[in-house]
Each structure stands twice: as structure tokens, then as C-alpha cells.
Amino acid sequence: MMTKRTDSPLVSVCIPAYNNADYIADTIQCILDQTLDDLELIICDDHSTDHTVEVIRSFDDPRIRLVINEKNLGMSGNWNNCLKQCHGKYFKLICADDMLAPTALEKEVNALENHPTALMAESDTFFIDMSGVVKGRYKRYPENGLVSGKKIAKSGLFFKNFFGAPLNNTFRTSVLQTVPGFDTDFTYILDYNFFVDVACLGDVYIIHEPLNYFRLRNDSNTGKVLTTEQEAYVNEHKMLLDKHREALKINAFQYQFSVMMRRLLNLGAGFFLKLFK
């Protein structure tokens, strides 16, 4: 176990919260129970109208820092506010209904500590339903260890998002000097765009072990874009292609193929999510 150092934390874990009273206690507890405890836990509440803040305040741990936004910032604004609060050498953002395995931070941070060219470390994911029952597994790029970020980013545009959700990844805080946060031009896939931005700068370290738990919800942002708002997702996918077309050397045929694959993947993922209504 790494020694706790709350005055200068090794890792900043960020939870952007909004009306998450039913699940945020589990998310907080799984972070406090990490085998790496040299961390700060920053929770930015975006003016919740339920008792989310009361749940957060029920925890008595010096590593927790609660920030209540002066006004509602929306998802991208609140996520970026979380990043502005980070003091650690590394950071992870986790949504307020997801969870980490106890060794997640230790293993991902060790990978970054031992591989200086890696800007982010990521691990496989278990899908869980509203009751926490495991329903499937999502794997990262099919290589182990150190891989070119551009290689993963470009491949993902034709097959699937190998980066996954925010909780799957731990980043060097230094990347924020070049990629200052989540691009507010994106509404639905702002996290995917952020991952591609970072990946284009260097290497990614892949750990093929399920170290996190993503909760399947039809009313979440992910659930909406894969069920009722699929066309909006496709339009933002085109924005993603346009933004990174030059850096990833995407030709006209690859562009159209990527859009077609996005539509097909949306259909499949949307069907999968509807099983959990």
C-alpha cells in the first residue's frame, strides 16, 4: 500500500456530481478503499436538487474536498471545473454512479510511473446494472502495455471506442497544459474527444484487467445517445473526424467508413442498453 500524503497528493480523483444521491455513496467509498491512498477526492456538485450534498457530507475523511458550484455549469462545465481543482501528479475522473476495483489506481499509476512516455493508463471494464450485477465486459485495444496513442485513436474510429468512459483512464496532470479540458463544442462525446486529444500527444499504457465498473443506465448521457439520440451521436462523430482528420491521416474513404461503422455500432449498443430498462 502506498502511503497517504494529503498535503501533496499523488492522485486527484474527481467526481462531477448532479442529483446522484442514490449511488454516489458507493462511488465515494470505492475510492476511499483504494490500495493507493495517496490521493485527494474532489467532488464538484452542480447544484443538485436532491440530497446528494448531504450524502457527500456524511463522509468524514480528510482526503475529500467538496466544491459546490455557484451556478449550474452543465456536464462539460462541471467536468472542467473538476479538472481545475486537481493538485495531484495524476488524475482520474469518475462519474457519480460508477465504481473502481480496489487496486485500480495503484495499478494504473504504477504503469505511468514506470513508463514516462505514457500519458494515460487504462484498464478493462465490467458493465453492471442498476443493482450492481455484472452484465458484461468491455476490453481496451487488443495489445498489452505501451501502445502509440495515435494508433489506438485511429483504429477506434473504425471499430469501437477503445478508450471507454472517463473512469477507465488515469492521466498525467501535465497533459492539461496542452489539452486544457473537455471541448465544450461537444455535448455527447466530449470525453471521447478528450481521450483522442491526449492520445495524439504520446503513448497509452493498456492493462487487460477489469479494474472498473460502468453502470448501465438508459437515462444517462451514454444511454440517451445510444437509444433516443443516435443521430446526434453520429453528427458529433463527424465533428470528431473533422477535428482529428489531419493528425490521424484519415482519407475520404476512411471518413465515410468510420461514419457507417458508428451508425452500426450505435444500433448494436442501443439494443444492448434496452435490455436493462
PyMOL commands that set and color helices and strands:
alter all, ss='L'
color gray80, all
select helices_A, chain A and resi 24-32+52-57+74-84+104-114+149-156+166-168+173-177+190-199+221-225+230-244+252-274
alter helices_A, ss='H'
color red, helices_A
select strands_A, chain A and resi 11-17+39-45+64-68+90-93+99-100+118-128+134-138+145-148+169-172+203-215
alter strands_A, ss='S'
color yellow, strands_A
deselect
rebuild
show_as cartoon
